[in-house]
């Protein structure tokens, strides 16, 4: 059985993955990284798009206004209509916890992550203070 987008939103809002808070956009909520999840009109047959609206220093997320990232589950050849928003959020969380510097979109972040982890962590903290207010 395939759930509608509103059914899935209700499911992930009431039962999100541990460590993730799911809600509709609330512009007054600061201090956290915001992501934008866009469901295409032909969802679930096409994968959603997810991007960071808060800048983040991470090897697998572009450090620009687009906040683009590449997650395997969202690649068109890997996406299945039975996949769920919950799986997308869990994959995003996993990527944040375990960056893949060999598949980076931000080469300088990946280089520091691989070769100077303390410097990478320091820079990530500084950018978090600056952007994730």
C-alpha positions, 0 to 999 in steps of 0.5 A: 500500500502506498501512502499519500504525501499527507499521510506520510507527513503525519507519520513522520511528524508524530513518529520521527527518527530519533534526533530529528524533529519534523514540522512544516516551515516555521520561520520564527524557529531558529538555532537549528539546521533547516532542510527543505523537502520537496515532493514532486507532483509524481511522488512517490514514483519520483524521489523527493528533493531535499536540501539544507536551507541553513548553511552547513560545513559538511563534505557532502552538502554544498556550502552555498544558498542551495545546500544541495546534497547527494544521497544514494536513496534519492538517485533516480536509479535507486528510488522505489515508490515504496521508499518513504520520507522517513527513509530519506530523513534517516539517510540524511541523518546518517550522512550527517553522522558519517560523512562520505569524504570520497563522494564529496561536493565540497572538496575543501571540507572533505580534505580537512575532514580526511586530513585534519579532523580537529581543524574540520570540527573547529570550522564546522562549529564556527559555521554552526554558530554563524549560520544555525542561530 
